[in-house]
């Protein structure tokens, strides 16, 4: 536990943010969903007069052939496109600078993030820089430091996990400092989001597993935190129900269109929930691991999640019991503690069945003190966690998952 005066200060900040958020101009993207719905997006762009767009993606997406049909649709509508395909996992400041140069050089009018969370995060970073050419990415990290309208921003996710297509956040890495940090601003909520099930049918099993657990982590951390609302609670519970009902189906039967579509909705709902209710220690630690070792975000979340839930203990049993009911894994005779425990065990079972490791061996003991400081700095005072950790507590978590 942290000192009482720090706890009071952090909770005061969080209560202020929670109350203030009710008066912010929250919005949701214009959602376009269904098989081959990228074609409907192109029709909308044509009607709205867009002539030249920047597509931010990565080489894996291009090599998999996912982009080709979309680019053909753009060609057919007479819309020029410039492709930036060098985005890396955990997108970097350099990625944003390079993609921004392409946007400006070709006089683009809209930015499309096409890919997993990394491509969409990179696209959001470009949008932030177009909106604020006077600020560096470093100067915009944290809360509400963009505060200006971006160009048309569109997210086309090719995984079902990050929920970035519905959030106000982007996460950027700086390899020179081993930092990974969020930018959070309402202007970074995409104007349009496309959930095209045809783009996720061929996801490899390990990507399906990690992104699915990423979505589950979003839903859980949003629900158990102290800044949730009736809206975010409902979104989180819907996401948990859909994930428990469909994730293993998509893992074992990847071409099940109905299950894939439900996982897309789950990731979207979870993203809507955490963009208002925030996340917690799972994410602050996972972001740090991504900055230091490029640990895939979904993998880090999956490994960390049951350990963090165990740490919170009885403080979240009622909340976890509710989620267990939503997941459909309880019986009428169970008490609150039994439901909470079965929920945490169900998370471990998901990890085991999808062959997700139980540890992150990349962690070096010499790095743990610095990683603890960075994780604590990200979490405090912003994340409304159920129980505050101190550095000793977090060190124990890092040590546990490292061996």
N, C-alpha and C positions, 0 to 999 in steps of 0.2 A: 504493500500500500504506500501511497505517497503521503506527504505531510498534510495535515488538515487545512492549512492556509492555502496550499496549492490546489487542493480539491475544491475549496470554496471559490477560488479565483477561476478555475477551469469551468466549474458548473455555472457560475455567473455568466461567463462568456457564452457558454452553450445555450443558456436560457435566453439571453439577449438575441442570439442568432435565430433561435427557434421562433421567438415572437416576431422578430423582424421579417422572417421568411414569409410570413402570412401576407405581407403587404408587397412582396416582390412580384413583378409581372411574369410569373411562370407561364410557360407555354409548352405544348407538346408538338413534335414534328408532324407535318402532314404525312400520314402513314399510307404507304402503298404496299399492299401485300397480295400474295398469291403466286402461283407458278408462272414464270416468265413475266413477272410484273415490271422488270426493267424496261420493257417495251412501252408500258404506260407512262413511266417516268420520262422517256424520250419524247413521247407525244406531248406531255405537259411542258417540257422545256421548249419544244418547238412553238407551242401556242404562246408561251410567255416571252418569246423573242430572243432566246439565248442562241448565240452564234458560235461561241468558242468556250470550251470548258477545259479545266485541268483535272485529270484523273490521277489520284495519288494511290499507288498500289505497291506491290512487291514482285520480285522476279518469280517467286513460287506461284503466285496467282496467274501470272501471264503464262508460265510454262504449263500449268494445269489446263489451260484453254478456257478458263472461266471468263476472261475478258472479251474474247473474240466475238461472241454473239452480241454483247453490249456495244462494242465498237462498230459492228456492222449496222446495228440499229441507229447509232448516231450518224454514221455515214449516209444511211438511207434517208434520214431526216435533214441532211445538209448541215449538220452541226459539227464543226471542227473540234478535234480533241487533241490535247497534248498530254502524253503519258509520262508521269514520273514513277519509275518502277524500282528505285533503289532503296525504298524503305526497309529498315532492318527491324527484327524483333526488339521491342523496347526502343521506339524511334528516338533519334538523337537530335540535338540542336542543329547539327550539320545537315541531317535529312531535311529539316524545315527550311534552312537557308537555301539549299539547292532547289527544293520544290518551289519555294517562293520566287527564286530567280526565274524559273520556267514560267510561273504564273505571270510575272511582270513582263518578261521579255516577249511573250506571245499575246499580251493584252487579253488575258482570259477574263471571263465574266462570272464564272461559277467554279466552285471547288467540289470535287466528288471523291470521297474516301471509299475505295472499293477494295475490300479485303477483310482481314480480321481486325482486332482492336488496334494493332500497331498502325495499319494504314489509315484508319479513321482518326486515331490520335494525331498522326502526322498531318492529316488534312486540317484538323482543328487548329493545330499549331500554325499552319500557313494562314488560316483565316484570321487568327489572332494578330499575326504580324501585318497582314494587309490592313486590318482595322487600326492597329497601333504601330505605324512605322517608326514612331518616336521612341518606342520601348524595346528592350531586348526581351527574349523569352525569360531569362532569369528575373528580370524586373516585373514580369507578369505572373510569376508563380504565386500560388496562394489564392486568396479569395478576392474576387471582384476587382481585378486590376486591368481588365480590358475595357469594359464599360462603353464600348462603341459598337455600332452595327458592323457585322462582317459581310462579305459578299455572300451570295446564295451558297449555302453549305448543305451538301447532300451526303448521306451515309448509306452505303450498300454493304451490309455485313455478309461475309462468306463463312462465318462461324456463328455458333449460338452460345455466346458466353459473356462477352464484355458488356453488352448493353449500351455501348458508347453511342449508338444511334439515337438514344433518347436522353442522354445525360448532358449536364452542363460542365463536364470535366474532361480534361485531356491530361495524359501523363507522359512526361518527356524525360529523356535521359541525357546526362552530360558525361561522356566517357572520360573526359579529362579529370573530372573530380569524383567519378564513381557515384554521382548523385542521380536519383530518379525522383521527380517531384510533380505534383499536380498543379494545373492551372484550372481554376473554377470560376466560371462566369456565365451568366444567363445567355450571353451572346454566342456561346459555343454550343448551345443546343441546336442540332441540325434543323434546317428549315424543312427538309424532306428526309424520310427514312424509307428504304425499300426492303421488305422482307420477302425475298424471292426464294422459294423452297428449292428450286432447281439448282441454286448455287451451293447448297449444303449437302446434297445427296452423296457426294463422293469424298466427304471428309474422312481422312484416315482415323482409325480407332483411337489413337492416342490423342489426337486433336479433339475429337468428339468428347473424350473423357475429361481432358483438362479444361476445355471451355465450358462444359456442362457444370463442372465443379466450381468454376469461376462464377457462373450465374447463381448457383446455390449459395455461395459465400456472400454475394451481394444481397440476396434476399434475406439471409439470416442476420447478417450484421445490421442491415437496415431495421429489421424487426426487433432485435434485442436491445438496440441503443435507446437513448433517452430523448431523442428528438423526433420520434415517429409521430405520425398523425393517423387519423382514421383512414385517409387515402393511402398512405404508404403501408399501413398494416394490411389493408386489403390486397394491395399489389404484391406484397411479400408473400402472403399466404397463397395467393393464386399461383405465383411463381413456384413456390415449394410444391404445391399439388401437381403442377404440370411436370416439374423436373422428376419427382419420384415416380410419376406415372409414365414417363416417356424416355428418360435418359438411357436406361439400360436397353430399351428397345432400339434406340438409334445406335447404340454401341454394337449390339449383336446383329441388327438388321438395318444397315445404313440406308437402304433405299426405301424404307417405310416412309412415304411422303407425309402421312398424317402425323406420325410421331415427330418427324423433323419439323413440321410446321408448328407443332405444339411447343417444341423446344425453342424455336425462334420467338414465339410469343412469351415464353417464360423468361428468356434473356432480356427481352424488351421490358417486360413488367418489372423485373428485378432492377434494371437500369433506372426506370422511372422512380422506383422506391428509394434507391440509395442516393440519387441526385438531390433529393430533398431531405432524407433522413441521415445521410452520410454512412460511412463504413466504420471500421474499428482497427484493433491491433493486428488482425490477420492481414489487412491491407498495408498497414504502415510497415510491417516486417517484410511482407512480400515485395513491396516496392524497393526496399533497401536491398534485398537479395537480388532483385533484377538489376539494380544499379551496380552492385559489386561483381556479380557473377553472370549476369544475363540469364538468371534462372527464369524459365517461362512462368508468367504470372499465374496462370491457372494451376500449374503444378505446385507452386509455392503455396497458393491458397488451399489446395486440397490437402497437402501435408500438414499445414498449420492449423486448419480449422478445428479438428477435434481436440487438439491440445489447448487452444485458446478457450474453447467452450468448457473444457474441464476446469481450466483456471478460474473462470467466472463462478463456477459452483452453483450453490443454491440461489444466488441472486437472479439467475435467469431460468430457473426450473419452470416457473409458470409460463413464461414465454415459449420455451422449448416444448412444453407440453402442448401448447396451442398449435405449434408448427407440426408436431408429431400427429395431432389430429388431422391437420390439413393434408399431411402426407399419406394418411390412410394406413398407418402402421400401428395403431393402438386398438385396444379393446375396452369395453365399457367398465371392466373391473379394475383397470389400472388407476393408481393414484398419480398425482402430479410428478413426484420424483421418478416413478417408474417410467412414465411417458418421456420425461426429459432424458433419462439414461438410455432408453431404447432409441431415441432420436440420434443421440451422439453415436451409439453403436451402429445405427443404420448408415451413418455417414462413413464410418470405418468400413462397413461391408461394401458400400459403393466403391470406395477406393480399392479394396481388395479385388472385387470382381472385375474392375477395369484395369487392374495391374498397375495402379499408381503407387509409386514407392512410398515407404513410410518415413524415409529420411532424405535429407539433402546433403550428400557427402561433400559437395563443393565447399561447404562452409569451413573456413580456416579459423582456428581458435584465436589467432593473433588479431583477426579482423572484428571479432565479436564486440569488444568495447566500443569501437567506432560505430559499428552498425547499430548497436543499442542506442547510442546517442542520437543518431539520425532518425531511427524509428520513433523514438520518444519525441523528438522535435516535430516530426510530421503529425503525430497523434495528438499532441498537447498544444494548445487547448481545444483544437478544432473538433476532434472526433468524440461524440457523446457516448463513450463506452460505458457498459454497465458498472464496471469496477475498474478503478485506476491501478495500473501497474507502476512499480518503481523500477529502477535500473536493475536491481537484483532479480526481481521477478522476470523481467524480460531476458536477462542473461540466461536464466534457467531454461526459458523456452528455446532460445537459440541453441543452447548446449544440447537439449533433449533431441531436437530435430537434426542435429548435425551428425549423430552417431547411431 
